[in-house]
Amino acid sequence: QVQLVESGGGLVQPGGSLRLSCAASGITFSIYAMGWYRQAPGKQRELVARITSDGYTNYAASVTDRFSVSRDNDRKTVDLQTNRLEAEDTAVYYCHAQRMGGDYWGQGTQVTVSS
């Protein structure tokens, strides 16, 4: 059974930081591209950051100089370091695992940026 379990969300003030983590099980983690998506109320789910099995990364334009994605294939985790958070970053953040032929989603973790 495949599981992606996110953690690290919460309430943070504007300008603050959070480190989100996703722990995977039931998949050969190292061969999957891993991504973080988010969905704000009333909006479509959007890609935030992605890291391939080879370690190449890409980011949404709105976060490229504030967020950083990393993976640990031994621990089967993918992290998203979020810095200088803004109110517009408020959303549910989802972990995503993708390879040819299939993909998986986590349940999400809420990030709320508010003073």
N, CA, C and O of each residue as an XYZ file, in Angstrom:
460
protein
N       0.846     -1.195      0.000
C       0.000      0.000      0.000
C       0.877      1.240      0.000
O       1.768      1.396      0.835
N       0.602      2.122     -0.961
C       1.385      3.348     -1.078
C       0.848      4.402     -0.115
O      -0.361      4.621     -0.026
N       1.752      5.043      0.596
C       1.369      6.147      1.462
C       2.345      7.292      1.308
O       3.561      7.098      1.289
N       1.796      8.487      1.198
C       2.568      9.721      1.261
C       1.989     10.524      2.412
O       0.816     10.897      2.379
N       2.791     10.792      3.423
C       2.304     11.448      4.624
C       3.059     12.756      4.822
O       4.268     12.775      5.055
N       2.304     13.850      4.720
C       2.893     15.180      4.895
C       2.865     15.604      6.355
O       2.007     15.173      7.127
N       3.800     16.442      6.715
C       3.843     17.023      8.050
C       4.531     18.371      7.980
O       5.176     18.703      6.985
N       4.387     19.149      9.054
C       5.106     20.406      9.143
C       4.296     21.659      8.879
O       4.806     22.770      9.026
N       3.041     21.495      8.489
C       2.217     22.663      8.255
C       1.824     23.339      9.561
O       2.106     22.839     10.650
N       1.166     24.485      9.429
C       0.734     25.203     10.615
C       0.453     26.658     10.330
O       0.361     27.082      9.178
N       0.318     27.412     11.402
C       0.065     28.850     11.325
C       1.379     29.600     11.525
O       2.109     29.342     12.482
N       1.672     30.515     10.630
C       2.920     31.276     10.705
C       2.645     32.721     10.312
O       1.762     32.995      9.499
N       3.392     33.628     10.886
C       3.227     35.036     10.545
C       3.897     35.352      9.209
O       4.830     34.660      8.803
N       3.429     36.385      8.536
C       4.095     36.806      7.292
C       5.585     37.042      7.535
O       5.985     37.638      8.536
N       6.384     36.564      6.601
C       7.829     36.656      6.741
C       8.466     35.465      7.416
O       9.690     35.337      7.428
N       7.657     34.596      7.975
C       8.166     33.427      8.675
C       8.506     32.276      7.748
O       8.436     32.388      6.525
N       8.879     31.156      8.374
C       9.308     29.977      7.630
C       8.645     28.721      8.185
O       8.291     28.652      9.362
N       8.489     27.757      7.331
C       8.051     26.422      7.716
C       8.824     25.421      6.874
O       9.206     25.705      5.739
N       9.045     24.260      7.442
C       9.643     23.159      6.690
C       8.631     22.035      6.615
O       8.291     21.424      7.628
N       8.155     21.766      5.425
C       7.220     20.683      5.191
C       7.998     19.427      4.828
O       9.031     19.488      4.160
N       7.488     18.293      5.278
C       8.131     17.035      4.982
C       7.093     16.023      4.517
O       5.949     16.029      4.973
N       7.506     15.166      3.613
C       6.649     14.101      3.108
C       7.397     12.783      3.217
O       8.489     12.626      2.671
N       6.799     11.843      3.924
C       7.397     10.517      4.084
C       6.643      9.524      3.210
O       5.419      9.414      3.291
N       7.378      8.809      2.381
C       6.776      7.867      1.453
C       7.013      6.435      1.895
O       8.046      6.107      2.480
N       6.037      5.591      1.605
C       6.192      4.163      1.827
C       5.419      3.423      0.752
O       4.466      3.952      0.180
N       5.839      2.192      0.482
C       5.140      1.378     -0.498
C       5.540      1.619     -1.938
O       4.954      1.031     -2.847
N       6.535      2.479     -2.168
C       7.026      2.728     -3.521
C       8.550      2.662     -3.519
O       9.193      2.812     -2.481
N       9.109      2.435     -4.703
C      10.562      2.530     -4.863
C      10.878      4.010     -5.020
O      10.949      4.535     -6.131
N      11.062      4.654     -3.908
C      11.083      6.121     -3.839
C      12.084      6.734     -4.810
O      11.790      7.746     -5.445
N      13.251      6.137     -4.930
C      14.335      6.775     -5.684
C      14.023      6.954     -7.159
O      14.658      7.786     -7.807
N      13.079      6.216     -7.716
C      12.808      6.315     -9.150
C      11.647      7.254     -9.457
O      11.283      7.444    -10.617
N      11.077      7.833     -8.421
C       9.954      8.740     -8.607
C      10.402     10.194     -8.610
O      11.271     10.595     -7.837
N       9.789     10.977     -9.497
C       9.856     12.425     -9.355
C       8.889     12.808     -8.245
O       7.767     12.307     -8.186
N       9.330     13.690     -7.376
C       8.516     14.098     -6.235
C       8.178     15.580     -6.352
O       9.016     16.396     -6.736
N       6.953     15.903     -6.019
C       6.538     17.288     -6.135
C       5.724     17.750     -4.945
O       5.141     16.955     -4.207
N       5.705     19.051     -4.785
C       4.809     19.703     -3.832
C       3.843     20.582     -4.620
O       4.255     21.412     -5.430
N       2.572     20.386     -4.371
C       1.517     21.196     -4.965
C       0.775     21.887     -3.827
O       0.909     21.523     -2.659
N      -0.008     22.890     -4.201
C      -0.850     23.539     -3.198
C      -2.175     23.925     -3.821
O      -2.296     24.124     -5.030
N      -3.162     24.023     -2.947
C      -4.494     24.442     -3.388
C      -5.076     25.382     -2.352
O      -5.299     25.011     -1.200
N      -5.318     26.608     -2.791
C      -5.952     27.602     -1.938
C      -7.464     27.543     -2.148
O      -7.922     27.072     -3.189
N      -8.236     28.009     -1.183
C      -9.695     27.983     -1.322
C     -10.148     28.687     -2.603
O      -9.748     29.818     -2.876
N     -10.976     28.010     -3.371
C     -11.515     28.593     -4.582
C     -10.570     28.609     -5.765
O     -10.897     29.162     -6.816
N      -9.397     28.006     -5.605
C      -8.417     28.014     -6.684
C      -8.052     26.594     -7.074
O      -8.299     25.641     -6.335
N      -7.456     26.476     -8.260
C      -7.012     25.165     -8.730
C      -5.711     24.767     -8.034
O      -4.936     25.613     -7.586
N      -5.501     23.473     -7.959
C      -4.250     22.972     -7.417
C      -3.120     23.360     -8.379
O      -3.260     23.241     -9.597
N      -2.006     23.822     -7.817
C      -0.900     24.268     -8.652
C       0.423     23.670     -8.161
O       0.604     23.380     -6.978
N       1.326     23.502     -9.109
C       2.652     23.002     -8.766
C       3.441     24.095     -8.047
O       3.476     25.242     -8.491
N       4.065     23.730     -6.946
C       4.931     24.643     -6.212
C       6.399     24.340     -6.520
O       7.163     25.234     -6.884
N       6.780     23.078     -6.372
C       8.171     22.691     -6.587
C       8.216     21.212     -6.918
O       7.358     20.434     -6.502
N       9.237     20.844     -7.676
C       9.364     19.458     -8.105
C      10.834     19.094     -8.143
O      11.683     19.920     -8.477
N      11.129     17.845     -7.796
C      12.500     17.359     -7.873
C      12.471     15.989     -8.526
O      11.734     15.103     -8.094
N      13.269     15.816     -9.565
C      13.271     14.559    -10.300
C      14.083     13.499     -9.560
O      14.718     13.778     -8.543
N      14.048     12.291    -10.087
C      14.827     11.217     -9.493
C      16.324     11.502     -9.577
O      17.102     10.981     -8.779
N      16.725     12.325    -10.536
C      18.130     12.702    -10.696
C      18.503     13.953     -9.905
O      19.659     14.378     -9.907
N      17.508     14.541     -9.223
C      17.794     15.690     -8.386
C      17.608     17.044     -9.040
O      17.939     18.069     -8.444
N      17.086     17.063    -10.253
C      16.818     18.346    -10.903
C      15.549     18.934    -10.304
O      14.589     18.221    -10.007
N      15.569     20.255    -10.133
C      14.454     20.923     -9.483
C      13.842     21.986    -10.381
O      14.521     22.560    -11.233
N      12.567     22.240    -10.188
C      11.922     23.395    -10.792
C      10.867     23.925     -9.835
O      10.331     23.197     -9.000
N      10.583     25.225     -9.982
C       9.723     25.922     -9.037
C       8.709     26.791     -9.759
O       8.939     27.233    -10.884
N       7.585     27.028     -9.098
C       6.660     28.047     -9.572
C       7.350     29.400     -9.469
O       8.154     29.634     -8.567
N       7.030     30.280    -10.397
C       7.679     31.594    -10.431
C       7.467     32.359     -9.129
O       8.330     33.129     -8.707
N       6.323     32.145     -8.499
C       5.989     32.922     -7.300
C       6.798     32.511     -6.070
O       6.801     33.225     -5.067
N       7.489     31.357     -6.137
C       8.210     30.881     -4.960
C       9.688     30.650     -5.213
O      10.414     30.282     -4.289
N      10.153     30.853     -6.429
C      11.487     30.402     -6.824
C      12.618     30.944     -5.972
O      13.643     30.278     -5.829
N      12.469     32.114     -5.411
C      13.549     32.675     -4.594
C      13.260     32.564     -3.100
O      13.977     33.133     -2.277
N      12.191     31.819     -2.753
C      11.817     31.707     -1.345
C      11.725     30.270     -0.852
O      11.927     30.010      0.334
N      11.426     29.343     -1.737
C      11.215     27.947     -1.360
C      12.352     27.092     -1.916
O      12.979     27.431     -2.920
N      12.600     25.971     -1.230
C      13.618     25.039     -1.693
C      13.154     23.608     -1.442
O      12.726     23.267     -0.339
N      13.245     22.780     -2.475
C      12.836     21.377     -2.363
C      14.070     20.488     -2.330
O      15.056     20.742     -3.023
N      14.000     19.445     -1.518
C      15.116     18.500     -1.418
C      14.561     17.111     -1.136
O      13.428     16.962     -0.680
N      15.372     16.100     -1.413
C      14.938     14.734     -1.173
C      16.048     13.931     -0.526
O      17.234     14.219     -0.690
N      15.631     12.917      0.212
C      16.563     11.973      0.831
C      16.086     10.584      0.457
O      15.122     10.073      1.026
N      16.761      9.982     -0.495
C      16.310      8.683     -0.998
C      16.483      7.573      0.042
O      15.750      6.584      0.021
N      17.427      7.729      0.930
C      17.617      6.704      1.966
C      16.466      6.728      2.964
O      15.984      5.682      3.399
N      16.035      7.932      3.320
C      14.939      8.058      4.278
C      13.570      8.070      3.606
O      12.542      8.003      4.279
N      13.562      8.158      2.266
C      12.314      8.205      1.495
C      11.486      9.419      1.894
O      10.286      9.315      2.145
N      12.131     10.540      1.946
C      11.437     11.775      2.281
C      11.749     12.866      1.257
O      12.810     12.875      0.635
N      10.812     13.767      1.105
C      11.016     14.966      0.311
C      10.546     16.141      1.146
O       9.439     16.124      1.685
N      11.377     17.154      1.255
C      11.103     18.313      2.088
C      10.913     19.559      1.238
O      11.456     19.681      0.141
N      10.130     20.476      1.776
C       9.963     21.785      1.153
C      10.245     22.831      2.226
O       9.470     22.993      3.169
N      11.351     23.530      2.072
C      11.684     24.631      2.970
C      11.034     25.885      2.409
O      11.315     26.295      1.283
N      10.160     26.491      3.211
C       9.470     27.696      2.782
C       9.935     28.870      3.629
O       9.888     28.814      4.858
N      10.378     29.917      2.980
C      10.886     31.112      3.652
C      10.135     32.345      3.189
O       9.514     32.352      2.126
N      10.200     33.385      4.002
C       9.568     34.681      3.674
C       8.136     34.449      3.211
O       7.721     34.925      2.154
N       7.400     33.715      4.017
C       6.028     33.363      3.641
C       5.135     34.583      3.575
O       5.286     35.544      4.330
N       4.202     34.509      2.644
C       3.258     35.588      2.388
C       1.845     35.053      2.559
O       1.614     33.845      2.514
N       0.905     35.969      2.755
C      -0.492     35.547      2.898
C      -0.950     34.725      1.706
O      -1.765     33.813      1.845
N      -0.422     35.054      0.536
C      -0.809     34.348     -0.693
C      -0.303     32.907     -0.733
O      -0.699     32.133     -1.604
N       0.565     32.550      0.203
C       1.049     31.169      0.285
C       0.101     30.275      1.077
O       0.296     29.061      1.137
N      -0.917     30.865      1.678
C      -1.890     30.089      2.439
C      -2.599     29.095      1.532
O      -3.192     29.475      0.523
N      -2.533     27.819      1.900
C      -3.115     26.763      1.084
C      -2.915     25.427      1.781
O      -2.194     25.328      2.774
N      -3.559     24.412      1.249
C      -3.221     23.040      1.616
C      -2.107     22.588      0.673
O      -2.229     22.704     -0.547
N      -1.043     22.081      1.239
C       0.121     21.629      0.480
C       0.115     20.108      0.390
O      -0.002     19.403      1.393
N       0.246     19.630     -0.839
C       0.161     18.194     -1.111
C       1.491     17.668     -1.647
O       2.170     18.333     -2.430
N       1.835     16.497     -1.221
C       2.984     15.773     -1.743
C       2.515     14.894     -2.907
O       1.418     14.336     -2.880
N       3.360     14.785     -3.914
C       2.999     14.038     -5.128
C       4.187     13.215     -5.586
O       5.314     13.707     -5.645
N       3.924     11.960     -5.909
C       4.950     11.071     -6.444
C       4.544     10.671     -7.853
O       3.404     10.266     -8.081
N       5.468     10.781     -8.798
C       5.122     10.529    -10.190
C       6.211      9.735    -10.908
O       7.404      9.999    -10.758
N       5.770      8.771    -11.679
C       6.626      8.119    -12.655
C       5.742      7.656    -13.789
O       4.518      7.653    -13.665
N       6.344      7.270    -14.878
C       5.556      6.838    -16.028
C       4.658      5.676    -15.612
O       5.129      4.666    -15.089
N       3.387      5.834    -15.849
C       2.459      4.759    -15.547
C       1.682      4.926    -14.264
O       0.764      4.152    -13.989
N       2.040      5.941    -13.460
C       1.271      6.109    -12.241
C       1.753      7.245    -11.368
O       2.905      7.674    -11.443
N       0.847      7.719    -10.542
C       1.234      8.744     -9.582
C       0.386      8.602     -8.328
O      -0.647      7.932     -8.327
N       0.847      9.250     -7.256
C       0.198      9.160     -5.960
C       0.187     10.527     -5.285
O       1.056     11.369     -5.512
N      -0.831     10.716     -4.449
C      -0.985     11.964     -3.703
C      -1.048     11.685     -2.210
O      -1.537     10.644     -1.772
N      -0.545     12.636     -1.442
C      -0.752     12.619     -0.023
C      -2.054     13.297      0.342
O      -2.777     13.787     -0.526
N      -2.352     13.323      1.639
C      -3.602     13.899      2.124
C      -3.524     15.406      2.284
O      -4.554     16.076      2.351
N      -2.335     15.939      2.344
C      -2.168     17.388      2.440
C      -1.910     17.865      3.854
O      -2.275     17.215      4.834
N      -1.266     19.026      3.931
C      -1.028     19.688      5.210
C      -1.319     21.172      5.036
O      -0.895     21.793      4.062
N      -2.045     21.727      5.992
C      -2.492     23.124      5.888
C      -1.375     24.075      6.293
O      -0.740     23.909      7.334
N      -1.153     25.064      5.454
C      -0.253     26.174      5.773
C      -1.076     27.447      5.767
O      -1.706     27.782      4.764
N      -1.070     28.151      6.878
C      -1.806     29.403      6.990
C      -0.828     30.506      7.385
O      -0.148     30.424      8.408
N      -0.775     31.531      6.553
C       0.110     32.669      6.806
C      -0.762     33.853      7.185
O      -1.511     34.380      6.362
N      -0.655     34.258      8.433
C      -1.527     35.319      8.933
C      -0.921     35.942     10.169
O      -0.252     35.280     10.962
N      -1.171     37.236     10.319
C      -0.715     37.929     11.525
C      -1.816     37.937     12.582
O      -1.621     38.475     13.672
